[in-house]
Amino acid sequence: MADVSRDHDLDRIRGEFTEMPGLRLTAPQARRFFGVDEETCTRILDALITERFLCRFRLETYGVAPGGLATSASLRSTAAIES
């Protein structure tokens, strides 16, 4: 069940950044904005960086990486095919 919740949070947070591509948040701001605990927020931000959707900018802010929206669209297409 934890994986389902994590996947839901991951998709939800990816969706927020997709809807607001100029959004830049520090980790504490992201925790408050997305309503998740510190550990969950860290794991999700790290996962989104690993998939090259997000990157960490100056001043420790997170935002959509250059090309990140294309990466996200590609991942959604792959997931749809696999379903």
ChimeraX attribute file (.defattr): number of C-alpha atoms within 10 A of each C-alpha:
attribute: neighborCount
match mode: 1-to-1
recipient: residues
	/A:1	6
	/A:2	7
	/A:3	8
	/A:4	9
	/A:5	10
	/A:6	15
	/A:7	13
	/A:8	12
	/A:9	18
	/A:10	18
	/A:11	15
	/A:12	13
	/A:13	19
	/A:14	20
	/A:15	13
	/A:16	13
	/A:17	19
	/A:18	18
	/A:19	11
	/A:20	12
	/A:21	14
	/A:22	10
	/A:23	13
	/A:24	19
	/A:25	17
	/A:26	14
	/A:27	16
	/A:28	13
	/A:29	13
	/A:30	20
	/A:31	17
	/A:32	12
	/A:33	12
	/A:34	13
	/A:35	12
	/A:36	14
	/A:37	12
	/A:38	14
	/A:39	9
	/A:40	15
	/A:41	22
	/A:42	16
	/A:43	13
	/A:44	20
	/A:45	21
	/A:46	15
	/A:47	14
	/A:48	23
	/A:49	18
	/A:50	11
	/A:51	13
	/A:52	18
	/A:53	24
	/A:54	25
	/A:55	21
	/A:56	17
	/A:57	14
	/A:58	7
	/A:59	8
	/A:60	12
	/A:61	16
	/A:62	22
	/A:63	24
	/A:64	24
	/A:65	18
	/A:66	12
	/A:67	11
	/A:68	21
	/A:69	19
	/A:70	13
	/A:71	16
	/A:72	21
	/A:73	13
	/A:74	12
	/A:75	14
	/A:76	13
	/A:77	11
	/A:78	11
	/A:79	10
	/A:80	9
	/A:81	8
	/A:82	7
	/A:83	5
